[in-house]
Amino acid sequence: MRLANGQDLESLMKGLFHIRTYGCQMNERDSEAVAAALTAAGYAAADSESEADILLFNTCSVRERAERKALGKIGGLVKLKRKRPEILIGLFGCMAQRLKNELLDKMPHVDFVIGTDRLADLPMVLADAAEKHARIAAVEPSDADSAAALEAMDGRLSPEDAGERPLSAYVAIMRGCNRFCSYCIVPYVRGREKSRNPERIINEAAELAANGVREITLLGQNVAAYGLEGRLAPNPGESPFALLLERLAKIDGLKRIRFISPHPAFFNDRLIDAIASTPKVCGNVHLPLQSGSDKILKAMNRGYTAAEYLAIADKLREKVPEMTFSTDVIVGFPGERESDFQETRTIFNTIEFDNAYIFKYSPRGGTKAAKLADSIPTEVKEERNHILLEDLKQAAVKRNESLVWDRKSPC
C-alpha cells in the first residue's frame, strides 16, 4: 500500500524513529517506555535526527524556559518538512497536554500531538497518521487511558535493543499530583495521583537487577505519596511508600535505591524510620523547600511551615547522621520581600544542601499564582538566584574539604 505522498506504508511502519526529551527524569522514563513500545511494533531507533523517518518530541511544561526551548526546536523543523514531506513529526508530554490542538494550529508541519495519559496509544496514532495522512490530537484521556498509561510504564528496552547493560535505571511508580501548589502546572498536565501495582514494580526492579542494574531511582511527581489514593497526607504510622522501599531492598543484586521527588508532608516517622533502617536506601534525600518564608509558603499552597520543614530534616539527620540533602527553591515569587528571601537563605544555609535547583519564578498559565502580579523585578530575581548559588558553592566547598584525607595525620 502506498500513501498519498507516494511512500510505501510498510516501509514506514518499519522505519526509524528518534526521540528528543525535554524536562524531568519522568519524561526520560516515558521516552524509554515509548521507545520500547515502538520497537515492539516493528520500528527501530535511529542514531540521529537526520537518519529518522519519525521525529518525536517529549515536551516539558513545568518551566517557561523548557517550553520555549522545545517550541524553538520544533518550529525550526518547517524547512525539514518542506524538504522531506514524508517525515512524521509528533509531540507528547506535558506541553503537548497543556497546549493540545493549539500546537497543531500554530505548527502545520506537526502531524500529531499525544497527551500524557495517552502514551499507550502512540503506536496506533503513529500508524493512523501515516496511513490516513491525517493530523491527529489524541489528548483527552478516559479512565481506561489512565489505567493503560500506568501499565505502559512497564515498557523497557531489552539490553540488546538498548545496546548496553546499564548499572542504574529509573523505575516510575506513580503519576500525577494532588497537591496543587499555586505555581505548579503538573496537576493540570499530569492529572491526579495514580499509583502502580506494587507487584509490577517489584517484578520490574527484580528483572532489572537480574540484568545487571545495581541502582534504581523511583520516580513520581509526588513519589512519597505512593499508594495513598490521592490523600494529602498519610495517617500516623502509615506509609505504603516505606513498605515499598523495604520490599525493594530484599531484591538480590540490587545495591542502592534512590527516589525523587517527594513532598515534605509525607515524611512521617514511618517513612523516616524506613529510610534509616534500610541500608540500600541511599543517605541522600531530595526535599523540596521552595521558600523559607511562612508567608510565601502559604501563598504557594505548600502545606507546611519553615519550622515543620526543618523538623523533618532534623529527624532524618538524627536517624542518619551522614544524611545529605538536595532541594528545589523558587526565588522571586509574587510578593517575596527581602525579608522573605532572607528567611529562605537562613534555612538554605542551616541545612547546607549538597545540591539545589534554584529557579527564578515565572508564571505558568492556568495556575492560581499566574493571577498574581509578577511583582519582583527581573534583576532582583537574578540577584537572589546568584546569592543562593554562591551559598550552595560555599557549602559544597566546606563539605568537600571535610572529606579530604590529611596524609600527615597519624590516623
C-alpha positions as CSV (number, residue, x, y, z in Angstrom):
1,M,0.0,0.0,0.0
2,R,1.2,3.5,-0.9
3,L,0.4,6.8,0.9
4,A,-0.8,9.9,-0.8
5,N,2.8,11.2,-0.9
6,G,3.9,8.1,-2.7
7,Q,5.7,6.4,0.2
8,D,5.2,2.7,0.9
9,L,3.3,2.3,4.2
10,E,5.0,-1.0,5.0
11,S,8.5,0.6,4.7
12,L,7.4,3.5,7.0
13,M,6.0,1.0,9.6
14,K,9.5,-0.5,9.8
15,G,11.0,3.0,9.7
16,L,13.4,4.7,12.1
17,F,12.3,6.9,14.9
18,H,14.2,9.4,17.0
19,I,13.1,10.8,20.4
20,R,14.3,14.1,21.9
21,T,13.4,14.5,25.5
22,Y,13.0,17.8,27.5
23,G,12.4,18.1,31.2
24,C,12.5,15.8,34.1
25,Q,13.5,12.2,34.9
26,M,9.9,11.1,34.5
27,N,10.0,12.3,30.9
28,E,13.2,10.4,30.4
29,R,11.5,7.2,31.6
30,D,8.4,7.9,29.5
31,S,10.6,8.2,26.4
32,E,12.2,4.9,27.2
33,A,8.8,3.3,27.5
34,V,7.7,4.9,24.2
35,A,10.9,3.6,22.5
36,A,10.1,0.1,23.9
37,A,6.6,0.2,22.5
38,L,7.7,1.4,19.1
39,T,10.4,-1.3,18.9
40,A,7.9,-3.9,19.8
41,A,5.6,-2.6,17.0
42,G,8.4,-3.1,14.4
43,Y,10.1,0.3,14.4
44,A,13.8,0.9,15.1
45,A,15.6,3.7,16.8
46,A,17.7,6.0,14.6
47,D,21.1,7.1,15.8
48,S,20.4,10.7,14.9
49,E,17.6,13.0,13.8
50,S,19.0,13.2,10.3
51,E,18.5,9.4,9.8
52,A,15.0,9.3,11.2
53,D,11.7,8.8,9.4
54,I,9.8,9.8,12.5
55,L,10.7,12.6,14.9
56,L,9.2,12.5,18.4
57,F,9.5,15.2,21.0
58,N,8.7,14.5,24.6
59,T,8.0,18.0,26.0
60,C,8.0,19.8,29.3
61,S,5.7,22.5,30.6
62,V,6.9,23.0,34.2
63,R,9.1,25.9,33.3
64,E,8.6,28.6,30.7
65,R,12.1,28.2,29.5
66,A,11.7,24.5,28.8
67,E,8.6,25.2,26.7
68,R,10.4,28.0,24.7
69,K,13.3,25.6,24.1
70,A,11.1,22.9,22.7
71,L,8.9,25.3,20.7
72,G,12.0,26.8,19.1
73,K,13.4,23.4,18.1
74,I,10.1,22.1,16.7
75,G,9.3,25.4,15.0
76,G,12.6,25.2,13.2
77,L,11.6,21.9,11.5
78,V,9.4,23.7,8.9
79,K,12.2,23.6,6.4
80,L,12.9,19.9,7.0
81,K,9.2,19.1,6.5
82,R,9.2,21.0,3.2
83,K,12.3,19.1,2.1
84,R,11.1,15.8,3.3
85,P,7.3,15.9,3.4
86,E,7.1,12.2,4.1
87,I,8.7,12.6,7.6
88,L,6.3,12.4,10.5
89,I,6.7,14.8,13.4
90,G,4.9,14.1,16.7
91,L,4.7,15.7,20.2
92,F,3.9,14.2,23.5
93,G,4.5,15.0,27.2
94,C,3.4,17.9,29.4
95,M,3.5,20.7,26.9
96,A,1.5,18.6,24.4
97,Q,-1.1,18.1,27.1
98,R,-1.2,21.7,28.1
99,L,-1.4,23.3,24.6
100,K,-3.2,20.4,22.8
101,N,-4.7,21.5,19.4
102,E,-3.1,24.9,19.7
103,L,0.2,23.2,18.7
104,L,-1.4,21.8,15.5
105,D,-3.0,25.2,14.7
106,K,0.3,27.1,15.1
107,M,2.6,24.4,13.6
108,P,1.1,23.0,10.4
109,H,4.2,20.8,9.9
110,V,3.4,18.8,13.1
111,D,1.5,15.6,12.4
112,F,0.2,14.6,15.8
113,V,0.0,15.5,19.5
114,I,-0.4,13.0,22.3
115,G,-1.4,13.7,25.9
116,T,0.4,12.4,29.0
117,D,-2.3,9.7,29.6
118,R,-2.4,8.5,26.0
119,L,1.2,7.3,25.6
120,A,0.0,3.7,25.2
121,D,-1.8,4.8,22.0
122,L,1.3,6.2,20.4
123,P,2.0,3.3,18.0
124,M,-1.7,3.3,16.9
125,V,-1.7,7.1,16.5
126,L,1.5,6.9,14.5
127,A,0.1,4.3,12.2
128,D,-3.1,6.3,11.7
129,A,-1.1,9.5,10.9
130,A,0.9,7.6,8.3
131,E,-1.9,5.5,6.7
132,K,-4.6,8.2,6.7
133,H,-2.2,11.1,6.2
134,A,-4.2,12.9,8.8
135,R,-3.2,15.3,11.6
136,I,-4.2,13.9,15.0
137,A,-4.7,15.2,18.5
138,A,-5.0,12.4,21.0
139,V,-5.1,14.3,24.2
140,E,-8.3,13.9,26.3
141,P,-7.9,10.8,28.5
142,S,-10.5,8.3,29.7
143,D,-10.3,6.2,32.8
144,A,-9.2,3.3,30.5
145,D,-6.5,5.5,29.1
146,S,-5.2,6.4,32.6
147,A,-5.0,2.7,33.5
148,A,-3.3,1.9,30.3
149,A,-0.8,4.7,30.9
150,L,0.2,3.1,34.2
151,E,0.7,-0.3,32.5
152,A,2.7,1.4,29.7
153,M,5.2,2.5,32.4
154,D,6.3,-1.2,32.5
155,G,7.7,-0.8,29.0
156,R,11.5,-1.0,28.8
157,L,14.0,-1.7,26.1
158,S,15.8,-5.0,26.3
159,P,19.6,-4.8,26.9
160,E,20.1,-5.9,23.3
161,D,17.8,-3.2,21.9
162,A,19.3,-0.6,24.3
163,G,22.8,-1.6,23.2
164,E,24.1,-1.6,26.7
165,R,23.7,-3.0,30.2
166,P,23.4,0.0,32.5
167,L,24.2,-0.1,36.2
168,S,21.4,2.3,37.1
169,A,17.8,2.7,36.0
170,Y,14.7,4.8,36.6
171,V,11.5,3.0,37.8
172,A,8.3,5.0,37.7
173,I,6.0,4.1,40.5
174,M,3.2,6.7,40.2
175,R,1.9,9.5,38.1
176,G,0.3,12.9,38.8
177,C,-0.1,15.1,41.8
178,N,-3.0,16.2,44.1
179,R,-1.1,19.0,45.9
180,F,-2.0,21.9,43.6
181,C,0.9,24.2,44.6
182,S,-0.2,27.6,43.4
183,Y,2.7,28.0,40.9
184,C,2.7,24.4,39.5
185,I,1.3,23.2,36.2
186,V,1.9,19.5,37.0
187,P,-1.6,18.5,38.3
188,Y,-3.2,20.1,35.2
189,V,-0.9,18.3,32.7
190,R,-0.2,15.0,34.6
191,G,-3.5,14.6,36.3
192,R,-4.3,13.2,39.7
193,E,-2.2,10.8,41.6
194,K,-2.3,7.2,40.3
195,S,-0.1,4.5,41.8
196,R,1.2,1.4,40.0
197,N,0.5,-2.1,41.4
198,P,3.3,-2.9,43.8
199,E,3.9,-6.4,42.4
200,R,4.5,-4.9,38.9
201,I,7.1,-2.5,40.5
202,I,8.8,-5.4,42.4
203,N,8.9,-7.5,39.3
204,E,10.3,-4.7,37.2
205,A,13.0,-4.0,39.7
206,A,13.9,-7.7,40.1
207,E,14.2,-8.1,36.3
208,L,16.5,-5.0,36.2
209,A,18.7,-6.5,38.9
210,A,18.8,-9.8,37.1
211,N,20.1,-7.9,34.0
212,G,22.9,-6.2,35.9
213,V,21.3,-3.0,37.2
214,R,22.6,-2.2,40.7
215,E,20.9,1.1,41.5
216,I,17.3,2.2,40.8
217,T,15.7,5.6,41.2
218,L,12.0,5.6,42.0
219,L,10.1,8.3,40.1
220,G,6.8,10.1,40.7
221,Q,5.6,13.7,40.7
222,N,4.9,13.1,44.4
223,V,6.7,9.9,45.0
224,A,6.3,9.6,48.8
225,A,2.5,9.7,48.3
226,Y,2.7,6.3,46.6
227,G,-0.3,4.1,47.5
228,L,-2.3,6.7,49.4
229,E,-5.1,7.0,46.9
230,G,-4.6,10.8,46.5
231,R,-4.8,11.8,50.1
232,L,-3.0,15.0,51.0
233,A,-1.1,13.4,54.0
234,P,-0.6,9.9,55.5
235,N,-2.1,8.8,58.7
236,P,0.3,8.4,61.6
237,G,2.3,5.3,61.2
238,E,1.1,4.8,57.6
239,S,3.4,4.9,54.6
240,P,2.8,2.5,51.6
241,F,6.0,4.1,50.1
242,A,8.0,3.0,53.1
243,L,6.7,-0.6,52.7
244,L,7.7,-0.5,49.0
245,L,11.2,0.6,49.9
246,E,11.5,-2.2,52.3
247,R,10.3,-4.8,49.8
248,L,12.6,-3.5,47.1
249,A,15.5,-3.7,49.4
250,K,15.0,-7.5,49.6
251,I,15.8,-8.0,45.9
252,D,19.0,-9.9,45.3
253,G,21.6,-8.0,43.3
254,L,20.1,-4.6,43.9
255,K,22.5,-2.4,45.9
256,R,21.1,1.1,46.0
257,I,17.7,2.7,46.0
258,R,17.0,6.4,45.4
259,F,13.8,8.4,44.9
260,I,12.6,11.7,43.5
261,S,10.6,13.9,44.0
262,P,8.8,13.7,47.3
263,H,6.7,16.3,49.2
264,P,7.7,17.1,52.8
265,A,4.2,16.4,54.0
266,F,4.7,12.7,53.5
267,F,7.8,12.3,55.7
268,N,6.2,10.9,58.8
269,D,8.0,8.7,61.3
270,R,7.1,5.5,59.5
271,L,8.9,6.7,56.3
272,I,11.8,8.3,58.1
273,D,12.4,5.0,60.1
274,A,12.3,3.0,56.9
275,I,14.9,5.2,55.2
276,A,17.1,5.0,58.3
277,S,16.8,1.2,58.8
278,T,17.1,0.1,55.2
279,P,20.8,0.2,54.2
280,K,20.1,0.0,50.5
281,V,18.2,3.3,50.6
282,C,20.8,6.0,49.9
283,G,21.5,8.5,52.6
284,N,20.6,11.4,50.4
285,V,17.1,12.9,50.2
286,H,15.7,15.4,47.7
287,L,13.5,17.5,50.0
288,P,12.0,20.4,48.1
289,L,11.9,23.6,50.2
290,Q,10.7,26.2,47.6
291,S,10.8,29.0,50.2
292,G,11.8,29.6,53.8
293,S,9.2,32.2,54.4
294,D,5.9,31.0,56.0
295,K,4.1,33.8,54.2
296,I,5.4,32.7,50.8
297,L,4.9,29.0,51.6
298,K,1.2,29.7,52.4
299,A,0.9,31.7,49.1
300,M,2.5,28.7,47.3
301,N,0.0,26.3,49.0
302,R,2.9,24.1,50.1
303,G,1.1,22.9,53.3
304,Y,4.0,23.2,55.8
305,T,5.8,25.9,57.7
306,A,9.5,26.6,57.7
307,A,9.7,25.1,61.2
308,E,8.0,21.9,60.1
309,Y,10.4,21.6,57.2
310,L,13.4,21.9,59.5
311,A,11.9,19.4,61.9
312,I,11.8,16.8,59.1
313,A,15.4,17.4,58.1
314,D,16.4,17.3,61.8
315,K,14.7,13.9,62.2
316,L,16.3,12.5,59.2
317,R,19.8,13.6,60.3
318,E,19.1,12.3,63.8
319,K,18.4,8.9,62.4
320,V,21.1,9.1,59.7
321,P,23.8,11.4,60.9
322,E,25.6,11.5,57.5
323,M,22.3,12.3,55.6
324,T,22.7,14.8,52.8
325,F,20.0,16.8,51.1
326,S,19.2,18.4,47.8
327,T,16.3,20.7,47.2
328,D,14.3,23.0,45.0
329,V,13.9,26.7,45.6
330,I,11.9,29.4,43.8
331,V,13.1,33.0,44.1
332,G,11.1,36.0,43.2
333,F,7.6,34.5,43.9
334,P,5.0,37.3,43.8
335,G,5.1,39.3,47.0
336,E,8.5,38.0,48.1
337,R,10.0,40.7,50.1
338,E,13.7,41.0,51.0
339,S,12.9,39.7,54.5
340,D,11.2,36.6,53.0
341,F,14.2,35.9,50.8
342,Q,16.5,36.2,53.9
343,E,14.3,33.6,55.7
344,T,14.8,31.3,52.7
345,R,18.6,31.9,52.8
346,T,18.7,31.2,56.6
347,I,17.2,27.7,56.1
348,F,19.3,27.2,53.0
349,N,22.5,27.8,55.0
350,T,21.3,26.0,58.1
351,I,20.8,22.7,56.2
352,E,23.8,23.2,53.9
353,F,22.3,21.4,50.9
354,D,24.6,19.3,48.8
355,N,22.8,20.3,45.7
356,A,19.9,22.7,44.8
357,Y,17.8,23.5,41.8
358,I,17.2,27.3,42.1
359,F,14.6,28.7,39.8
360,K,13.6,32.3,39.1
361,Y,9.8,32.4,39.3
362,S,7.9,32.6,36.0
363,P,4.1,32.4,35.9
364,R,2.5,29.3,34.3
365,G,-0.8,29.9,32.6
366,G,-3.7,28.1,34.3
367,T,-2.2,28.1,37.8
368,K,-3.5,30.2,40.7
369,A,-0.2,32.1,41.0
370,A,-0.5,33.2,37.4
371,K,-3.3,35.5,38.5
372,L,-1.0,37.3,40.9
373,A,1.1,40.3,39.7
374,D,4.6,39.1,38.9
375,S,5.8,42.0,41.1
376,I,9.5,41.1,41.6
377,P,11.8,42.8,39.0
378,T,13.9,40.5,36.8
379,E,17.2,42.0,38.2
380,V,16.1,41.2,41.8
381,K,15.3,37.6,40.8
382,E,18.7,37.3,39.2
383,E,20.4,38.7,42.3
384,R,18.6,36.4,44.7
385,N,19.3,33.4,42.4
386,H,23.0,34.3,42.3
387,I,23.2,34.7,46.1
388,L,21.8,31.2,46.7
389,L,24.1,29.7,44.1
390,E,27.1,31.2,45.8
391,D,25.8,30.0,49.2
392,L,25.5,26.5,47.6
393,K,29.0,26.7,46.3
394,Q,30.4,27.6,49.7
395,A,28.5,24.7,51.4
396,A,29.9,22.3,48.8
397,V,33.5,23.5,49.3
398,K,33.0,23.1,53.1
399,R,31.7,19.6,52.8
400,N,34.4,18.6,50.2
401,E,37.2,19.9,52.4
402,S,35.8,17.8,55.3
403,L,36.3,14.7,53.2
404,V,39.9,15.4,52.2
405,W,42.3,12.9,53.8
406,D,45.3,14.5,55.5
407,R,48.3,12.4,54.8
408,K,50.2,14.0,57.7
409,S,47.5,12.9,60.2
410,P,48.6,9.8,62.3
411,C,45.0,8.5,61.8
